[in-house]
């Protein structure tokens, strides 16, 4: 029997299942492995001090010689953000469309890699053959240009990975999602549909991006005397294009601020994905040359991120822009779950400063880039997949997508809600879950990748809740003497000057514990530290109801 009939097709999500972000899927057949997307996620509230979260790629490092390529669906952070870190460990070629590659190249230039990455530019319609697998890029609509879904042809059949998509009949760039090609694949036969689930709970269709253009026109018409500041996602090139177009029609100059906004707009203009009329775009340093009503500012910070350009404007900390009563701020986005408080804080601060803020859903200044129920059902109807796996979403989103698949007639036994690290095997006898591979989260904190784990996070949480007490003493273990101290340092526990009596009691208890240990010939430093921790913990909890971290420092002279 030929090898390809013996081999099993394995689908392994290493991210993007049961969570928002960190999208990374491994597809392997025989000796060939391909990776779809390589994204990051942002830390949860309990990940104190952590900057980014990326997938654990231990399994990929162990099988690096079998990896034939990383295939990127589009240029959002949750699909490309982990690449600078992953490419330090493994070195397969990367395949992506022109804008995605432009964004990625700029991102990689900020990191030092041990080798020159192999970046390959493809376009919608291209097919890349790697080993026994081939990958076709198919154009879809999304909130960033140059997005594609992937048709992965294997000896077992076709896997269709949607990436992120929506069905926009009137897209800004004029190219609708390639339903014709998807229909052809459906007729040919699709083995597995891996379908995004972000909006699977929402009924109907996602509105077209052009509805935002009409809302912007209304806002500009009704506020001719105000400087207009619009905050949106930097990656939404079509939204930025519409803002520039409406500003040009109203005779306004446009200035862009915010690091990520400058980077992506610069790449989009350079690569021809944005058309800016001559003289419309000005540097942020030039805005003082124009009257407020002659200006539009496009900025980052629509999610209330601290240190973003809009945040600094709101709190009067921006070098070039001060906001007041002559300004109108438009939040052209919806709050990502978990960011509501940050967004609310910026709105409150802007309003306090007399700035008019538009963020109400009654004015359609934002539409989603993800497919709602009817679009998801349309895709399933076109492709008629044998097997179905919902991806990209929290469990409730995956479950809602699963229900849609069942409504569309896909048998329940053929619908698989997976987990990170769980292996789905497909062969001629069917599909089934078959074990797991190493997986999880790697935390990025500053320049450190993976050096912050559960123990460090536990200590940070402990410190943030109850503070720390440091007890410093010098002893002569051989003579059994306390030479100096103990000195007590408190941080984040109590204000020392107002708790001198408590500090004296801590010193006295520490002295008693140290002397007792030295007298009893229990001069082992570890035992002494443990005894100090235990006694002080009991005392402080009885006195304050709090359990600060206690750090004894015992020096043997």
N, C-alpha and C positions, 0 to 999 in steps of 0.2 A: 504493500500500500504506500503511495507517495507520502512524503513527509507532511505536506500541507494538509492532507486529510487527517493525519494523526494529531496535528497541533491544535491546541485550544486557543480561542480568542479570549483574552483577559482584559477587563476594564476595571481600573483601580483609581478612584478619586483620592487625591491627597489633599484636597481642599475644596471649598465651595459647596459642601453638602452639610446641611444643618447649620449654616452660617451665611452671613453676607460678606463676600470678599474672599480673598485667598484662593482664587480659582486655579486649580491645577488638576488635570486628568491624565492618567497614564493609560495608553492602549498598547497592548503587546500581543504579538503572534509569533510563535516559534522563537527565533533569535532576534526578532526586530521589535524595538520599542519606540514609540513616538509620544511626545508630550504635547498636550493641548493647553495653552495659556500658562502663565506663571505669575500669579498676582499676589498682592499683599492684602492684609486687613489692618484696620486701625484698632488700637488696644481697647479692651473693656475697661470699665471704671475701676475694677479691682487690680488692674495691671499697672500699679503705681510707677510712674517714671518711665514706662516703656514707650518707645516712639512708634514702632511698627511690629506687626506680626506676620511671619512668612511661614510657608509649609516646611515640614520636616522632610528632607529629601534623602534620608539615609538609604532607602531602597534604590533610588536612582544612582547614588554614589557607588553602591555595591554592584550595579549592573551597567556602569557607564559605557563599557565596550559594546553594549547592545543598543544604545540610544542612537537613533538615526536622525533625530531633529526635534526642535521645539517649534510648534506651529501656533502663531498668535492670531486670535480672532479680531482684536481691535486694541486701541491704545489707551484704555482706561487703566488707572492704577491697580484696580482689583484683578487685572488680567496681565499686566506687564511689570508691576511694581517690584516683584521679588527677583526679577532677572539679574540685576546687578549683584545680588548676593548669591543666587544659584550659580551664575556663571563663574564665580570664584572656585566652585567645587567641581563642576562638570563642564565639558567644553563641546557640546554638540552644536551643529549649525542651527541658526534661528531663521525662520521664514515668516515674513510679515509684509503687509501692503505698505505703500510709500509713506503715507502720513504716520502710520503706526511706527514705522522704522525711523522716521525723522524725530519723533518724540523719544523713542528708545535710544537713539544715538546721543541725543543731548543728555539723557539721564545717565547713560554709561560713561560719558565724558567726565562726570563728577565723581566717578569711582575709579580705583586703581585695580585692574584685573591682571592676573599673572600671564595672560596671553592676549593676543588680538582676537576679539570675538568674530565669528564668521556669520555676518549678517547678510541675508539674501532677500532682495526685494521681489515681491510677486504682485500680481494684480488679479482682480476677480476674473475667473475663467481659467486661470492657470492650474495645471495639475503637476504636483511634485511626486515623483516615484522614489520611494526609499525602501530598499529590500523587497519584501513581498507585499508591502503596503503602498498605497498611493493616496495622496491628499489633494482634493479639489477645493479651491477657494470660490465661494458663491456669494455674490453681493447681497447684503441685507441693509435695511434702514436701522439706525440707532441714533443716540444723541451725540455721536462723534462720527466724523466722516471716515470713509474707507473701512467700514466694518464688514466682516464676512462670516458666514457659517462655513463649516467644513464637512465635505462628503469624503469619508475615509473608506476606501475600497480595500477589503481584506479577502483572503481566500474563502472565508465563511460567509461573506456578504458585505453590504454597505452599512456603515455607521454614520448617521447624520448628527453632528454636534452643532447646535444652533448658535453657540456663543450668546451674546445679548442681541435682541432684535425687537423690532416693531414693524407693523405693516403700515407704511405711510404712503398713501396714494398720491399726495402732492408734496413730495420732499423738496427741500430747499435746493439740493443739487440737481434735481430733475431726474434722478435715476431711482426708480422704484425697486423694491426688493425683487429679486429674480425668481418670481413664482413659476415661470415657464420651465426653468431648469429643475426646480424642485418637483414640479409635476412629472417631468420626464423620469426623474429618479424614482418617484412613487410608482410609475408604470413598470420600471425595471425591477423594482422590489427593494425595500429597505429593511435590513435585518433589525437594526436598533436605532431608535430616536432618543438622543440625549437632549432634553428640552429645558430651556431656562424657565424658572418658576417665580420670578420676582413679583409679577403682577397677577399670579394665578387666582388670587382671591377677588380681583376686581372684575366686575361684569363689563360687557360691551367691548368697544374698540378704544385703543389709545388715540387721543386727538392728534391731528397733524401738527408738526412744528410750525406750519404757516399760521395757525391760530394765534400763536404768540406774536407774530408780526403784526396782525390786526390790532391786538391789544397795545402793542408798543406805539403804533400809529395814533391810537386814541390818546394815550398818555402824553405823547409829544404835542398833539393838537391842543389838548386842554391845559398844558403847562408851558406856554411859550415864554414866560418870564422867569423860569427857574433853570438853574443848572441841574442836569439830570445825571445821577450816579446810579449805574445798574450793576448789581452784584449777581454773578452767575458762575456756573462751573467752568473752569478754564478750558476744559476739554471739549465743551460744546461749541465747536467751530461754527456750526450753522446758526446758533443763537447769536454769537458774536457778529457774524456776517449780517444778520438782520438788524442788529443794533447799529452797525456802521451804515447800512443802507438807509434806514429811516433817519439817522442823524444827518446824512448827506442831503437827503431830500428837504430837510428843514434848515439847511444852511449852517449846521453845527460842525465844529471840529471835535475829533474824538481822541482822547488820551487813554492809554492803557496803563494800569498799575497793578502790582502784585507779581511776585516772581514767577509763579507757574503760568499766570496769564500771559506775561511777556514772552516766556519761553514757547508756549504752544502757539500763540498768535504769530510769533516770529517764524516758527517752523511752517505753519499753514500758509502764510503769505509767500514764503520762499519757495514752497513746493507747489504753489498754484491752487491751493484749496480754498483760498479766500481772495476776493477781488476788492481792493481798496481804491476808491477814486483818488486821483492825484490831489494832494494838499489836504485831505481830510484828516489823516492820522498825524498827530503831533506828539512830541515827547512830553511827559508829565511836567518837566521843568519849564515848559513854555506856557502853561495855562494862565499865568498872570497877565499875559499879553492880550487876553480876550475877556469880554464881558461874560458874566455867569451864564446868561441866556444863550450864549454862542457855543457852549461847551456840553459835551457828554463824556462822562468818565465811565470806563468799564473796569471793574475791579473783582478781585477775589474776596472771599469772606462770606459767601452766601450761607454758610453753615455756622457762622458765628465763631470760627476758629480763632483762638487767641493768637495774636501776632500777625494775623492776616491784614491785608491793606484796609479793608472796611472796618475791622476791629480798631485798628490804630486811628482811623479817621473818627470813629465814634467817640473814642476816648482822648481825642485831641493830641495824638502822639504821632501823626503822620507828618513827614518832613515838608511835603508840598501842599497838602490839602487840609483846609479847616472847614468844617461844615457848620451851617447856620440856617436861618429862616429862609434864605433865598435858594435853598437846596431841596431837591426831591430825590429820595433814595428808593429804588425799586429792587426788591429781592426776587429775582427771576429764577426761583428754585423752590423746591419743597424741602422741609427739614428731614434729613435722614433720621430714622428712629434712634433716639438717644441724644440727638443734638438740639432738641426742642428748647431746653433751658438756655443753651448758648445763644441760639437765635433770639429768644425772648429778651435776653440781657442786652443784646445790641439794639433791638427795636426800642426798648425802654430808654436806653442811653441817648439814642438819636432823637427820640420824641422829647426827652427832657431838654435837649439843646435847641428845640424849636424846628427840627427837621421834619418835613413831611415824609412819611414812609408808606409805600404801597406793598402790601404782602398778602392782601385778602384774596381768597379763592374766587371772589366775585369778578375780579379782573384777571383774566387768564394770561398771567405773565410766566407761566411754566407749564410744560407738558412732559410726561414721562417718556423715557426712551425704551421702555419695556412693553412687551405685548400683553394685552389683557385677554380675558377668557376666549372671546370670539376669534381673536387672531391665533391663539394657541390651538383652538379646535380646527380652524381652517388649515393650519400647518399639518396637523395630524391627519386630516381628511385627504390632503394632497399626497402625503408620504405613505400612508397606510402601513406603518411599521409593524413588524412581527412582535418586537420587544420594545418596551418603553422604560426609560429611566429619567425621572425629574431631577434636575440639577439647579445650581445657583439659587439658593434660598434657605431660609430657616425651615424647620421641620413643618410648620404650618403651611408654608408656601409649597413645599414638596407634596404634602398630603392633598392640598387643593388641586395641584396639577395631576396627581394620581387619579383623583375623582373625575377630572375632565377626560383622561384617557379611558377610564372605564365607561363613561358616558358615550365615548366615540366607538365603543365596541371592542376595544383591546381586552383580551381575556385577563382576568385578575392574576392568574398564574404567570402571565408574561409581563407584569408591571413590577418594577423593582425600585424601592426606595433604599438607597445604599447608605453607607456611613463612610467617614474618612478612614482610609486604610483597608476597607473591605473589598475583597476580590470577587468580581462577577465573572464566571466562566461560561463561555458559550461554545458548544460543539454541535455535531449533527444530531445528537440525542436530546438537546435542549439547553436551557440556561439555568444556572444555580449559583448561589453564593458558595465560595470555597475558600475559607480561611481569611487571613489578614496579612498585611505587610507592615513593617515599622512605619509609623505616621505620627502626626501631632503638630504642635505649634513650636516654632522657634521665635524667641523674642529678641528684637533688635533695640538696643539702648545705647544711643550715641554711636561710638565706633565698635561697640561690643555686639557680636552676633552669637546668641546662644549661651552667653555667660550669665544671663539672668534666668533663673529657674524658679521652681515652686518655693524652695527654701528662702531664696532672696526676696521673693514677693511676699512671703509670709512675714519675714523680718520687717520689710518696708511697711506692711499693713500694721504690724505691731507698733512700730515706731510712730506711725501717723495717728494711731488711736490713743496711745498711752504714754508716749515719750520714752526717754532712756535715763537711767541712773548709772553713772560710772563711779566705781569705788577703786581708788588707787592706794596701794600700800607697799612698803618695803619691809622685808623680813630677813632674818638670819635663821634659816631652817636648822642648821647644825646646833646653834646655841639656843634655839627656841625663843628668839626675841623678835618683838615688833620694833623695827628701827625707826620708821617714820610713817605718818598717816594714822588712820586712813583719811584720805581726802575724798570728798564727795562732789561730783559734778552732775548737775541735772539739766536736761534739755527737753523741752516739750512736755514736762511732767507738772512741775509747779514753778512759780516765780520765786526764786531762792530768797530774795530780800523780804518777801512777805511770808516765808515759811521757815524761818531760822530755827524755830523749836523742832520742827519735823526733821530738818537737816541734822540737828544735834542728836536727835534720837537715832537716825540712820547711822551716824558716825559711831555712837555708843554701841549699837547692836553689832556693827561691823568689827569694832575693837574686841568685843566679847567673843565673837565667833573665831576671829584670828588667834587670839590668845589661847582660847580653849583648845583649838586645833594644835597649836604649837606645844602647849603643855602636855597634851595627850600623845605626843610623838606621832601625830597624824599630820606630818608635814608635807604630804603629797599635795602638789599644787592643784591638781584637778579636783581632789577631794575637798580641799579648802575652798575653791571657787564654787563648787556645787553647794557646799554648806552655806556660803554667803548668799547665793541665789535663793536657796530654799527659805532661809530665815527672813531675809529682807522681803521676799515676795509675800510671805504670810503676814508680816507686820504691816507692809504698805497696803495690802488689800483690806486688812481689818481697820486701818485708819482712814483710807480714802475710797475704797471700793474700786480701785484701779490696779492694773497689773503692768507697770512699765517694764521695758526690757532692762535687765540688770546685767551690767558688764563689769565683772571684777578684773582688775589688773594688778597682779601680785608679782613683785620683783624680788628675786632672791639675791641678796647682796653678799 
